[in-house]
Amino acid sequence: MMRIACFTHAHERATGLVDEVRAVVRPVRESLADLVAGALPTPDGRTLPLADVLLRAPLTADCRGLLCTGINYVEHQRESADTFVADVPVDPIVFFKTPSAVADPGAVLELDERVSEQFDWEVELGVVIGLGGRDIPVEDAGRHVFGYTVVNDVTARDVQHRHKQWHLGKNVDAATPVGPWIVTADELGYPPAAGIELAVNGVVKQRAHTRDMIFTVAEQIAVISRYVALRPGDVLATGTPSGVGFARTPAEFLRHGDVVEARIDGIGLLRNEIRVPAVAPSEVVVA
């Protein structure tokens, strides 16, 4: 039973075990990839206050990104039926986020209005693969799960709508925070059963439970691995519940100074502030 964080301390990147009660992290000699592959952690003897370290996205050094399932909660499908998918999907809708799209927990998200004026929030359960494989049966999927994290799948909605594929709207650089750490599957349980919510400036926008997914974690692993061999350290982002900004009346999007808090019971809180960079007069484009 572990909470594993990636962090920077004294200009050194490290991996450690988190003790939330004492608000400390104990660095270990192994890398995250070693732990995901089954190595036992060896503490190096230090105990660091969490307040003194800079948390990083808990991804292995060779992680190829996030394999994401869209429209995976019925209420979210209903709220977006006129825009994306008119009916409850019969197969998972899978897309990919590259590593360059990932941001750290606690990072200030620089969301440039020249890229999009419709950045939206999406809290999701992240599933970290421990044992890789191809054609993984549903009944065997749990054996391949190492742990869980929190993902905020920030999306540029106007870009997503304008392009018929979702890739550009879902892959704005450093816009998708992941963290704050990984909770191993033996602590949270399998299949995962946890409340999930997101708040903006303290106002709850999304609230649901992972049991409300259309496609379970096991079904997502089975379908994705039918086509893509899963690797240790891969992260599956399992879909967002209803309450996203574009589906509200009137629509709401992230603005300068907003504080976004994505939380999943038993894992933790992923908190990020929004910054809209100032545009120099010479950079303003007049249509």
C-alpha atoms as one frame of an Amber mdcrd trajectory, in Angstrom:
protein
   0.000   0.000   0.000   1.795   3.075  -1.284   1.411   6.640  -2.435   4.207
   7.316  -4.871   5.215  10.844  -5.882   7.650  12.218  -8.409   9.219  15.482
  -7.279  12.118  17.897  -7.451  14.133  18.850  -4.371  17.340  20.884  -4.336
  17.398  20.758  -8.171  17.281  16.943  -8.100  14.433  14.875  -9.533  13.436
  11.950  -7.373  10.729   9.430  -6.507   9.371   8.944  -3.016   6.700   7.505
  -0.747   4.140   9.998   0.549   2.830  10.065   4.109  -0.165  12.404   3.909
  -0.839  12.275   7.638   2.628  13.587   8.476   2.796  15.651   5.253   6.195
  14.214   4.326   7.784  12.292   1.482  10.525   9.684   1.887  12.784   9.513
  -1.185  13.589   6.044  -2.506  16.506   4.777  -4.571  14.286   3.295  -7.270
  12.778   5.183 -10.189   9.043   5.247 -10.773   9.575   2.837 -13.676  11.307
   0.403 -11.294   8.394   0.536  -8.847   5.784   0.156 -11.580   7.698  -2.901
 -12.805   7.429  -4.477  -9.359  10.588  -3.420  -7.510  10.256  -2.915  -3.767
  11.023   0.646  -2.615  14.260   1.262  -0.717  14.098   4.536   1.273  17.362
   6.474   1.178  16.993   7.597   4.789  15.725  11.126   4.228  12.336  12.514
   5.243  11.310  15.703   3.440   8.327  17.954   4.218   5.888  17.900   1.323
   5.887  21.690   1.463   9.605  21.680   0.565   9.351  19.639  -2.628   7.976
  20.475  -6.069   5.598  17.734  -7.151   5.875  16.515 -10.726   3.421  14.557
 -12.863   3.778  10.910 -11.747   4.727   9.501 -15.130   7.633   7.214 -15.963
  10.482   8.759 -17.951   9.508   6.810 -21.069   5.732   7.254 -20.729   4.272
   7.754 -24.197   1.334   9.853 -22.988  -2.265   9.259 -21.965  -4.678   6.841
 -23.625  -8.024   8.558 -23.076 -11.636   7.413 -23.273 -14.162  10.081 -24.228
 -17.903  10.218 -23.455 -17.693   7.550 -20.745 -20.429   8.754 -18.345 -24.084
   8.695 -19.435 -24.899  12.149 -18.064 -21.899  13.611 -19.886 -23.079  11.962
 -23.098 -26.499  13.533 -22.619 -25.158  17.013 -21.940 -22.960  16.890 -25.049
 -25.276  14.912 -27.361 -25.933  17.878 -29.650 -22.214  18.525 -30.052 -20.363
  15.205 -30.047 -22.145  11.849 -29.701 -25.902  11.633 -30.129 -26.263   8.206
 -28.502 -24.579   6.282 -25.712 -21.499   4.761 -27.398 -21.377   1.017 -27.928
 -17.578   1.005 -28.061 -15.086   3.185 -26.168 -14.134   6.404 -27.952 -10.352
   6.459 -27.530  -7.949   9.298 -28.258  -4.369  10.060 -27.304  -2.611  12.800
 -25.358   1.109  13.239 -25.949   3.595  13.761 -23.086   3.986  17.418 -24.109
   0.326  18.008 -23.139   0.969  16.972 -19.527   1.413  19.508 -16.698   2.564
  19.061 -13.123   0.325  19.103 -10.043   0.353  22.610  -8.618   1.654  24.117
 -11.855   0.254  27.394 -13.133  -1.449  26.515 -16.422  -0.566  29.064 -19.109
  -3.685  29.052 -21.293  -3.067  31.446 -24.155  -6.196  33.138 -25.542  -4.522
  33.249 -28.954  -4.703  29.453 -28.934  -8.227  29.188 -27.528 -10.793  31.282
 -25.680 -12.688  28.161 -24.595 -10.451  26.123 -22.296 -12.653  23.672 -20.399
 -12.168  21.355 -17.402 -12.600  17.555 -17.205 -11.753  15.587 -14.050 -10.902
  11.939 -14.744  -9.610   8.844 -12.994  -6.168   7.930 -14.307  -5.255   4.224
 -14.325  -1.546   3.379 -14.301  -0.598   0.136 -16.030   1.877  -2.089 -14.207
   1.936  -5.302 -16.200   1.872  -4.727 -19.936   0.228  -6.943 -22.496  -1.825
  -7.387 -25.643  -5.354  -8.812 -25.956  -5.927  -8.648 -22.208  -9.206 -10.381
 -21.225 -11.698  -8.380 -19.159 -11.527 -10.924 -16.350  -7.731 -10.578 -16.195
  -7.505  -6.788 -16.436  -7.082  -6.177 -12.719  -3.750  -7.985 -12.755  -2.407
  -5.292 -15.101  -3.338  -2.285 -12.921  -0.532  -0.806 -10.824  -2.393   2.157
  -9.392  -4.418   5.307  -9.875  -3.974   9.054 -10.194  -6.045  12.165 -11.007
  -6.205  13.734 -14.475  -7.695  17.085 -15.457  -8.229  16.705 -19.211  -8.213
  20.422 -20.026  -9.613  20.864 -23.539  -9.683  23.741 -26.008 -13.337  23.401
 -27.023 -13.340  25.788 -29.991 -10.330  23.966 -31.426 -11.942  20.597 -30.715
 -15.129  21.666 -32.508 -13.331  23.236 -35.459 -11.215  20.180 -36.225 -13.056
  16.973 -36.986 -10.540  14.933 -35.019  -9.969  15.845 -31.369  -6.169  15.705
 -31.339  -5.345  19.425 -31.461  -7.998  20.512 -28.973  -6.861  17.825 -26.537
  -3.108  18.339 -26.871  -2.362  21.971 -26.072   1.119  22.040 -24.573   1.374
  21.729 -20.766  -2.396  22.097 -20.258  -3.346  18.707 -18.761  -2.265  18.309
 -15.126  -1.750  14.816 -13.712  -1.172  13.916 -10.045  -0.644  14.671  -7.283
   0.784  11.124  -6.987  -0.051   7.492  -7.684  -2.025   5.443  -5.172  -1.362
   1.737  -5.627  -4.266  -0.536  -6.519  -4.057  -2.479  -3.270  -4.874   0.732
  -1.383  -7.739   2.085  -3.485  -8.995  -1.330  -4.554  -9.971  -3.004  -7.797
 -12.249  -2.365  -9.478 -11.854   1.248  -8.349 -14.864   2.699  -6.527 -14.473
   6.346  -5.622 -16.225   9.677  -5.665 -14.918  12.130  -8.244 -15.403  15.906
  -8.393 -14.027  19.162  -9.721 -14.415  22.703  -8.411 -13.506  26.070  -9.913
 -12.835  28.829  -7.372 -14.453  26.664  -4.701 -17.672  26.058  -6.665 -18.290
  22.399  -7.474 -18.840  21.897 -11.205 -18.578  18.107 -11.520 -19.506  15.388
  -9.030 -20.019  11.682  -9.763 -18.751   8.216  -8.894 -16.490   5.922 -10.879
 -19.228   3.261 -10.810 -21.170   5.541 -13.206 -18.765   4.807 -16.088 -20.279
   3.400 -19.262 -17.183   1.257 -19.900 -15.458  -0.106 -16.821 -11.715   0.087
 -16.311 -11.501  -3.600 -17.221 -13.451  -3.073 -20.459 -11.250  -0.144 -21.433
  -8.089  -2.170 -20.830  -9.479  -5.084 -22.855 -10.545  -2.961 -25.829  -7.443
  -0.772 -25.995  -5.065  -3.722 -25.627  -6.789  -5.454 -28.532  -5.157  -2.887
 -30.821  -2.322  -1.345 -28.783   0.020  -3.400 -26.648  -0.043  -1.772 -23.223
   3.287  -1.028 -21.546   4.241  -0.603 -17.901   3.744   3.056 -17.009   1.005
   3.705 -19.562  -1.784   5.863 -18.139  -5.437   5.469 -19.126  -7.626   8.537
 -18.601 -11.035   6.953 -18.142 -13.467   9.733 -19.044 -15.150  12.685 -17.360
 -18.613  13.013 -15.790 -21.181  15.723 -16.549 -20.720  19.337 -15.551 -18.180
  20.490 -18.108 -18.122  24.162 -18.977 -19.204  24.163 -22.620 -22.448  22.315
 -21.783 -23.561  24.854 -19.157 -26.083  27.638 -19.767 -24.476  30.022 -20.345
 -21.240  28.278 -21.250 -18.353  28.702 -18.812 -14.647  28.517 -19.574 -11.442
  28.908 -17.607 -10.229  32.472 -17.083  -7.153  34.208 -15.712  -6.800  33.680
 -11.961  -9.193  30.717 -11.735  -8.209  27.956  -9.313  -9.200  24.470 -10.460
  -9.336  21.617  -7.948  -9.867  18.054  -9.190 -10.353  15.476  -6.468 -10.879
  11.711  -6.324 -11.636  10.008  -3.022  -8.770   7.869  -1.810  -6.267   9.449
  -4.203  -6.026  13.148  -3.487  -6.377  16.698  -4.740  -4.978  18.061  -8.002
  -4.887  21.877  -7.752  -3.862  24.294 -10.505  -4.173  28.009 -11.101  -4.930
  29.478 -14.513  -2.809  32.222 -16.034  -3.623  33.906 -19.321  -0.393  35.388
 -20.665  -0.436  39.083 -21.520  -0.252  39.793 -25.231   2.193  42.489 -26.312
   0.648  45.116 -28.644   2.897  43.966 -31.473   1.508  40.442 -31.115  -2.156
  41.399 -31.407  -3.656  40.185 -34.659  -6.451  42.358 -36.041  -8.922  40.337
 -38.078
